């Protein structure tokens, strides 16, 4: 059977602040500039999630969108939408909530949610229409 | 700790003038080939240049890409913005600068490939208008296919 890739987009708005607790205030300010301002700022994020799978001959679907939406709601929207990432998401208490780390976080939250032969292929996270990060689950030492 | 391999895409706006003309063709041939793009005084576009970096993401250098975008700003965006690409390319030593989208992207890509950020370059896209865009691949490797084990 040939693979088909299904993509779904969701939109969430979150506050964040770039700050590494193990760096001095001066180094944080120097590296992160205005992104280090104490009260944070926010973005309208757009997340495109791509599932690779086969079309089920019984229903014509790779995955039932109701099931996919349920996963995205529980794993992404509920914990992230209208939240301050540094304070309300445990992962970002020690990890800087850059677009890069947020994309990796979304991957880690979603990767175990799909049953074979379906699998998570890619997450593509837009911080704004002109800047985005893509992650396929690769690491530099496999 | 293993670092995630990320693909990060930045978009640069480069508004500039150009005119399609080849100095190896006659006036009539230029008219025939380039038509309205060969207008006497040229015209311009709000070009968008999208550059995708592929790199292992380090928590110690969370904004490493800022250095790379600064190099692109200095090397391409600043010298071309609000200028004529025909003139800029001639000044860069290109003998017959035909500033089609594909030529522009190739010139940009070759300059980037000779720079210090060569290792992290993955893809470039030049958007000329809503209807026209061009791709350039810096690397022969395809994007990851994860568990399938394809390369």
Boltz contact constraints between the chains, C-beta under 6 A:
constraints:
  - contact:
      token1: [A, 96]
      token2: [B, 62]
      max_distance: 6.0
  - contact:
      token1: [A, 98]
      token2: [B, 62]
      max_distance: 6.0
  - contact:
      token1: [A, 100]
      token2: [B, 6]
      max_distance: 6.0
  - contact:
      token1: [A, 100]
      token2: [B, 57]
      max_distance: 6.0
  - contact:
      token1: [A, 104]
      token2: [B, 4]
      max_distance: 6.0
  - contact:
      token1: [A, 119]
      token2: [B, 147]
      max_distance: 6.0
  - contact:
      token1: [A, 130]
      token2: [B, 11]
      max_distance: 6.0
  - contact:
      token1: [A, 132]
      token2: [B, 9]
      max_distance: 6.0
  - contact:
      token1: [A, 133]
      token2: [B, 6]
      max_distance: 6.0
  - contact:
      token1: [A, 133]
      token2: [B, 8]
      max_distance: 6.0
  - contact:
      token1: [A, 134]
      token2: [B, 7]
      max_distance: 6.0
  - contact:
      token1: [A, 135]
      token2: [B, 6]
      max_distance: 6.0
  - contact:
      token1: [A, 136]
      token2: [B, 144]
      max_distance: 6.0
  - contact:
      token1: [A, 136]
      token2: [B, 146]
      max_distance: 6.0
  - contact:
      token1: [A, 137]
      token2: [B, 146]
      max_distance: 6.0
  - contact:
      token1: [A, 138]
      token2: [B, 5]
      max_distance: 6.0
  - contact:
      token1: [A, 138]
      token2: [B, 144]
      max_distance: 6.0
  - contact:
      token1: [A, 139]
      token2: [B, 2]
      max_distance: 6.0
  - contact:
      token1: [A, 139]
      token2: [B, 4]
      max_distance: 6.0
  - contact:
      token1: [A, 140]
      token2: [B, 3]
      max_distance: 6.0
  - contact:
      token1: [A, 140]
      token2: [B, 5]
      max_distance: 6.0
  - contact:
      token1: [A, 140]
      token2: [B, 56]
      max_distance: 6.0
  - contact:
      token1: [A, 141]
      token2: [B, 2]
      max_distance: 6.0
